[in-house]
């Protein structure tokens, strides 16, 4: 029983989405149309990308790149800026979750070795914001973008034109905040032993990533991608399949069922459509604060055709509360294990998130 409770507590979003799906089944009897609710293309792309990134992460590729760059830094300001920029730019390709799973533990170890543990709260806070905001600039940077880009068949140029201003103002703010880290000297010597990669696996994952991009941009059918990823990984690196976040995939499935059923309840459908239509950005921001931005995206997408405004709302909506983006909880779990003040981390995290959120909302109002 305790194991079940621990699992439910750990996977709160999965649990909530499952409960919502079950409740919705009371009002809409399960039938063969349930399969029409599920966006199998998004699930296939998400699984494939998570598998590829898990492979790279398992081999320590991202950590080696980070160590190489950090060996060039000489001051706390330089290290902070490098770590923040690593999270910002890498999240565009490896997703915000993977960026934080990779670089936050690395940051904590680095600061301990350099006797700068007191800076952990500040640096990890900026890294978390950087990963969440950097990831919004590409269709594969986070789950909500991948879903919206696929579900709405978005044009890539429209995608970039829509989100670029918000990414740029966020980048400028992150650089400015990083420069306040001080000029105190810092020394870090990376462990170069990790450079001995399996070249065959590296080549395989690079090829699989390239194929995944072709599928994201609809050059290649996602079923071909899915088959290629599964076959090659099973043959050459099957253990990496244990590293895939299956809870996220099932969360998507349960939410697809919940939203599909809501769409078949005329009273709720009409009310939600009237609330969401024309208010995609503010509703997206507010819903993200409560439900987290990935569930909010899937929920709201069933009641609007305005993909660009919804994308803005749920991406900048990842700022704010600790649960606004589930990726933020990754950083929190790592920082919880350290000898730091959780209250101080929560306070600084909330302050910076509110400031970045306010700046992005003001930008949206100006552009609007």
C-alpha positions in Angstrom: 0.0 0.0 0.0 2.8 2.4 0.9 4.4 1.7 -2.5 1.2 2.6 -4.3 0.8 5.8 -2.3 4.4 6.8 -3.0 3.8 6.2 -6.8 0.6 8.2 -6.8 2.4 11.0 -4.9 5.3 11.0 -7.3 3.2 10.8 -10.4 0.5 13.3 -9.3 -0.2 14.6 -12.9 -0.6 11.0 -14.2 -2.9 10.1 -11.3 -5.0 13.2 -11.8 -5.3 12.7 -15.6 -6.4 9.1 -15.0 -9.0 10.1 -12.4 -10.4 12.7 -14.9 -10.5 10.2 -17.7 -12.4 7.7 -15.5 -14.9 10.4 -14.3 -15.6 11.5 -17.9 -16.4 7.9 -18.8 -19.4 8.0 -16.5 -21.0 10.6 -18.8 -19.7 9.2 -22.2 -19.9 5.4 -22.3 -16.6 3.9 -23.7 -16.9 2.9 -27.3 -14.8 2.5 -30.5 -14.7 6.3 -31.0 -12.3 6.6 -28.0 -9.5 5.6 -30.4 -10.3 8.7 -32.5 -9.6 10.9 -29.4 -6.0 9.8 -29.3 -3.3 11.6 -31.3 -1.1 8.7 -32.1 1.3 10.8 -34.2 2.1 13.0 -31.2 2.6 9.9 -29.0 4.8 8.3 -31.6 7.0 11.4 -32.0 7.2 11.9 -28.3 8.3 8.3 -27.6 10.9 8.4 -30.3 12.4 11.7 -29.2 12.4 10.7 -25.5 14.2 7.4 -26.5 16.8 9.2 -28.5 17.5 11.7 -25.8 17.6 9.0 -23.1 20.3 7.3 -25.2 22.4 10.5 -25.5 21.9 11.2 -21.8 22.8 7.6 -20.8 26.2 8.0 -22.5 26.9 11.3 -20.8 27.1 13.2 -24.1 25.6 16.4 -22.8 27.6 16.4 -19.6 30.9 16.1 -21.6 29.9 19.1 -23.7 29.1 21.0 -20.6 32.4 20.1 -19.0 34.4 21.1 -22.0 32.8 24.6 -22.0 33.0 25.0 -18.3 36.8 24.4 -18.4 37.0 27.7 -20.2 35.2 29.7 -17.5 37.3 31.5 -14.9 34.7 33.3 -12.7 31.4 32.6 -11.0 29.8 35.0 -13.4 31.2 33.1 -16.4 30.2 29.7 -15.0 26.6 30.9 -14.2 26.2 32.4 -17.7 27.5 29.2 -19.4 25.2 26.9 -17.3 22.2 29.1 -18.0 22.9 29.4 -21.7 23.5 25.6 -21.9 20.1 25.0 -20.4 18.5 27.6 -22.7 19.9 26.5 -26.0 20.2 22.7 -25.3 16.5 22.6 -24.3 15.5 23.5 -27.8 16.8 20.2 -29.1 16.9 17.9 -26.0 13.7 19.2 -24.3 13.4 21.1 -21.1 13.1 18.0 -18.9 16.3 16.4 -20.3 18.2 19.7 -20.0 17.4 20.0 -16.3 17.9 16.3 -15.5 21.4 16.6 -17.1 22.6 20.0 -16.0 21.1 20.6 -12.5 22.8 17.7 -10.8 26.0 18.6 -12.7 25.7 22.2 -11.5 25.3 21.1 -7.9 28.4 18.9 -8.0 30.4 21.6 -9.8 29.5 24.2 -7.2 30.4 21.8 -4.4 33.8 21.2 -5.9 34.4 24.9 -6.3 33.2 25.6 -2.8 30.3 27.7 -4.1 27.3 25.8 -2.7 25.8 29.0 -1.5 25.1 30.0 -5.1 23.2 26.8 -5.9 19.7 28.3 -5.3 20.4 31.3 -7.6 22.0 29.3 -10.4 19.5 26.4 -10.4 16.6 28.9 -10.4 18.0 30.6 -13.5 18.7 27.2 -15.1 15.1 26.1 -14.6 13.7 29.3 -16.1 16.2 29.0 -19.0 15.2 25.4 -19.8 11.5 26.2 -19.8 11.8 29.4 -21.9 14.5 28.1 -24.3 12.5 25.0 -25.1 9.6 27.1 -26.4 11.6 28.2 -29.5 11.4 24.8 -31.3 8.6 22.3 -32.0 10.5 19.6 -30.3 11.6 21.6 -27.3 8.8 20.6 -25.0 5.8 18.3 -25.1 3.2 21.1 -25.5 5.0 22.4 -28.6 5.3 19.0 -30.1 1.6 18.4 -29.5 0.4 21.8 -30.9 2.7 21.6 -33.9 1.4 18.2 -34.8 -2.2 18.6 -33.9 -2.7 21.9 -35.6 -0.4 21.1 -38.5 1.4 24.4 -37.9 3.6 26.1 -40.4 7.2 26.3 -39.2 7.8 29.9 -40.2 4.6 31.0 -38.4 5.7 29.0 -35.4 9.1 30.8 -35.2 7.6 34.2 -35.9 5.1 33.8 -33.1 7.4 32.6 -30.3 10.7 34.3 -31.2 10.0 37.7 -29.5 9.3 35.9 -26.2 12.4 33.8 -26.4 14.6 36.9 -27.2 13.3 39.0 -24.3 13.7 36.0 -22.0 17.3 35.4 -23.2 18.2 39.0 -22.6 16.8 38.9 -19.0 18.6 35.6 -18.3 21.9 37.0 -19.4 21.4 40.1 -17.3 20.5 38.0 -14.2 23.5 35.8 -14.8 25.9 38.8 -14.8 24.9 39.5 -11.2 26.7 36.3 -10.0 29.9 38.1 -9.1 33.5 38.0 -10.4 34.9 35.6 -7.7 37.3 33.1 -9.4 36.3 29.5 -9.9 38.2 26.4 -11.0 36.7 23.2 -12.4 38.5 20.4 -14.1 36.2 18.0 -16.0 36.6 14.3 -16.0 37.8 13.6 -19.6 37.5 9.9 -19.2 33.9 10.1 -20.2 35.0 11.0 -23.8 35.3 7.3 -24.5 31.9 6.9 -26.2 30.7 3.9 -28.1 31.0 5.4 -31.6 28.4 2.9 -33.0 25.8 4.1 -30.5 26.6 7.8 -31.0 26.2 7.3 -34.8 22.9 5.4 -34.3 21.4 8.1 -32.1 22.5 10.9 -34.3 20.9 9.1 -37.3 17.7 8.4 -35.3 17.5 12.1 -34.2 17.8 13.2 -37.8 15.0 10.8 -38.8 12.9 12.1 -35.9 13.2 15.6 -37.2 12.1 14.5 -40.7 9.0 13.0 -39.0 8.3 16.2 -36.9 8.3 18.2 -40.1 6.2 15.7 -41.9 8.8 14.6 -44.5 8.6 11.0 -43.1 5.7 9.1 -41.8 5.9 8.8 -38.0 5.1 5.1 -38.1 8.3 4.6 -40.1 10.2 6.6 -37.5 8.6 4.6 -34.6 9.5 1.2 -36.3 13.1 2.3 -37.0 13.6 3.6 -33.4 12.2 0.5 -31.8 14.1 -2.0 -34.0 17.5 -0.3 -33.7 17.2 0.4 -30.0 16.1 -3.2 -29.2 19.0 -4.6 -31.2 21.8 -2.2 -30.0 20.8 -0.5 -26.7 17.6 -2.1 -25.3 18.2 -1.0 -21.7 17.7 2.6 -22.7 14.0 1.8 -23.1 13.9 1.7 -19.3 14.8 5.4 -19.2 11.8 6.6 -21.2 9.2 8.6 -19.3 6.2 6.4 -19.9 4.2 8.2 -17.3 4.2 11.3 -19.7 2.9 9.1 -22.5 0.1 7.7 -20.4 -0.7 11.2 -19.1 -1.3 12.3 -22.7 -3.5 9.2 -23.4 -5.7 9.8 -20.3 -6.0 13.5 -21.1 -6.9 12.8 -24.7 -9.8 10.6 -23.4 -10.9 13.2 -20.9 -10.9 16.0 -23.5 -12.6 13.9 -26.1 -15.4 13.0 -23.7 -15.8 16.7 -22.7 -16.2 17.5 -26.3 -19.2 15.1 -26.4 -20.9 16.8 -23.5 -22.7 19.7 -25.2 -23.2 21.9 -22.1 -19.5 21.7 -21.1 -18.3 22.0 -24.7 -20.2 25.2 -25.2 -19.1 26.8 -22.0 -15.4 26.0 -22.4 -15.4 27.1 -26.0 -16.9 30.5 -24.9 -14.3 30.9 -22.2 -11.3 29.9 -24.2 -12.0 31.4 -27.6 -10.5 34.9 -27.9 -8.8 34.5 -24.5 -6.2 31.8 -25.3 -3.2 33.6 -23.9 -4.6 34.6 -20.4 -6.6 31.3 -20.1 -3.5 29.4 -21.1 -1.4 31.2 -18.5 -3.9 30.7 -15.7 -4.7 27.1 -16.5 -1.0 26.3 -16.5 -0.6 27.7 -13.0 -3.1 25.1 -11.7 -2.8 22.1 -14.0 0.8 22.5 -15.4 1.2 23.7 -19.0 1.3 20.2 -20.7 -2.2 19.1 -19.4 -3.5 22.7 -19.9 -2.4 22.5 -23.5 -4.2 19.3 -24.3 -7.3 20.4 -22.3 -7.6 23.8 -24.0 -6.8 22.6 -27.5 -10.1 20.9 -27.7 -11.9 24.2 -27.5 -10.0 26.6 -29.8 -8.6 26.8 -33.3 -6.1 29.6 -32.4 -3.0 27.5 -32.1 -0.5 30.4 -32.0 -2.2 32.3 -29.1 -2.6 29.0 -27.2 1.1 28.2 -27.8 2.1 31.6 -26.3 -0.2 31.2 -23.3 0.9 27.7 -22.3 4.6 28.4 -22.9 4.9 31.6 -20.9 2.4 30.0 -18.6 5.2 27.6 -17.6 6.5 30.5 -15.5 4.8 31.3 -12.2 4.0 28.5 -9.7 6.3 25.5 -9.1 3.8 23.2 -10.9 3.3 25.6 -13.9 5.8 23.5 -15.7 6.5 19.9 -14.6 10.1 20.4 -15.6 10.4 22.8 -12.7 9.7 20.0 -10.3 12.8 18.2 -11.6 15.0 21.0 -10.3 13.1 21.2 -7.1 13.6 17.5 -6.4 17.4 17.8 -6.9 17.7 20.9 -4.8 15.6 19.3 -2.0 18.4 16.8 -1.5 21.0 19.5 -0.7 21.7 21.3 2.4 19.9 24.5 1.4 16.9 26.4 2.6 13.9 25.1 0.7 11.9 28.2 1.8 14.7 30.4 0.3 14.7 28.4 -3.0 10.9 28.6 -3.2 10.9 32.3 -2.5 13.6 33.1 -5.1 12.1 30.7 -7.7 8.7 32.4 -7.3 10.1 35.9 -7.4 12.1 35.3 -10.6 9.3 33.4 -12.3 6.8 36.1 -11.6 9.2 38.8 -13.0 9.8 36.8 -16.2 6.1 36.0 -16.5 5.2 39.7 -16.1 7.8 40.7 -18.7 6.4 38.2 -21.2 2.8 39.2 -20.6 3.7 42.9 -21.1 5.4 42.0 -24.4 2.3 40.1 -25.5 0.1 43.1 -24.7 2.5 45.4 -26.7 2.5 43.0 -29.7 -1.2 42.5 -29.5 
